[in-house]
């Protein structure tokens, strides 16, 4: 197999990773010229690596030890060292480029300077203090992806308060299920947002949300649609309005593990878990992942299509830690046309664009040719995450985005608000594979006995701590939920819940979630392999495969398919699906039945509900397997509940 992309000598010379490797070699004498040698050192000498990273980015004095306790869970990083996330943003302020480029579906690009960003942050921090917010208090956001959301987060963090947010596509109940756990002091929201060519009035939802958050002392409303929300502070008043003299942004130093934000799990297997991350762990991890692994620096414009509900919003904001310009987009990725994100990338001069595999597939099916239709001369990296990127989609991106563009698929999670593995500017890109584990990530693949495996499918595990692993779960005082989530299978080792194969090239293939593993005749298989084959077919919009253990000891593996607009699931199409799976994946992957479906339910961040649907088929009640408010189309759960073995044609 030929690589999609191979670093040039210029890539290697200019890469931030190369400069960091030189820095490490000079201080340790370790030969780290090769990426994999650098990675091995980074996981074998954890203290040396994270100390070097701290010093490389000149983060200040360290009070004592780097890693006082390396046990998992419970690792103790940089005890006694104090800092504030926002200090690193202030350090990067500059006058020659904007901090944020804001884009909307029907609005011109709006640039926010670094001076304006910091001034508004200082003003809003003052408002939060006036409302009684102190260090450790929670500030909740119910907001679209706009610059004001970033200002509200930075202001919250600057005073040592704790930020948490979800997008306005969440229902009031879904928002309360998350934010209500935190007993927030202040709610920051918007009167509405624009998506898909429509204005969405959120006043009724805001009223319902406020009714469910009885701890809130004040509500601040950003006017997006020009609507009036009673008994609320306007954003303009909260930041002082136009013509106000610039304000100095002062920050509150906090402990390394002091809570920065709380992000939430999807809520598909129980109540959403509030995952707490600390200031120091996030600063270190994001500088590593954004500046070194993603090679994003002061000359870059960083645009990832995301929402405040998803950890990629937090990841994109980290571009500010490196001095990059970041892009916020309020709108649909396919409005007014399927190639909307490519158009925006061209308009803002994005050097790094982040999309999902689903969006890439939609562009393929729409016949988009981004390199021909848009000026992507500034673009040098397309990042992809959310699910496994098929080799065919990786090839399409490489061919249609431009020969100069590196495709960088990454995989990680909300749990560490970063990636475990992905690309690097000094490492080749192979179709269908993630180039390498990230530095400082002691990644391995384990068999069921807890032994490392190579060249075959195993559980993704992390065998040594990372600073951005959760400080704790919210309302988990004894740590039981945290331990059960990651450490119940292999004591002292983080089990993430993904199936992976580590190749002889040190690259990694992601096969999908291990907790929804297909296990036919004792052979474990990943659902992603089937999706990659089936969803490329023009007549298929989306697919869902489930493996269900039967009470009689049998095993039922149906494939649900949603036909593309104008298409119909005929016997001929079923035969084509079966043949495609048999030839492109394996005969073992051919499903027992192919069943036309009205849709595939997802989490609000776009993940297919494989585990909850499996539990439905095993007899569980819909309200016990998933919080309906966490599902994009909850009515589909009722349809899936009616399906029984034999409900579709046998493709064999």
Protein Blocks (a to p, Z undefined) as FASTA:
>chain_A
ZZfbdcdfklmmmpmklmmmmmmmmmnopackbmklmmmmmmmmmmlmmmmmmmmnonaj
cfbdfblbfcdehiaehehiacdfklmmmmmgcfkbcfbdcddfkbccddddfklmmmmm
mmmmmmmmmnopaehiacdddddddfklmmmmmmmmmnopacddddfkbcfklmmmmmmm
nopabdcddfbdceehiacdfklmmmmmmmmmmmbmbdcdddfkopacehiacfklmnop
ahiacdddddddddfklcfbdcddehlnoccddddddfklmmmmmmmmmmmmnopafkbc
cdddddfkbmklmmmmmmmmnopacdddeddfkbcbfklmmmmmmmnopabdcddfklmm
mmmmnopafklmpccklpmbdcdehiacdfklmmmmmmmnopklccddddddfklopafb
dcdfkbccdehiafbacehiacddddfkopacehiacddddfbdcfkbcfbdehilnomm
mmmmmmmmmghiacehiacdddfkopacdebjfklccceehiacdfklmmmmmmmpmklm
bdcddddddfkopacddddddddehiacdfklmmmmmmmmmmmmomklpcfbdcddfbdc
ddfkopacfklmmmmmnopafklmocfklpfblmlmmmmmmpcghiaccfZZ
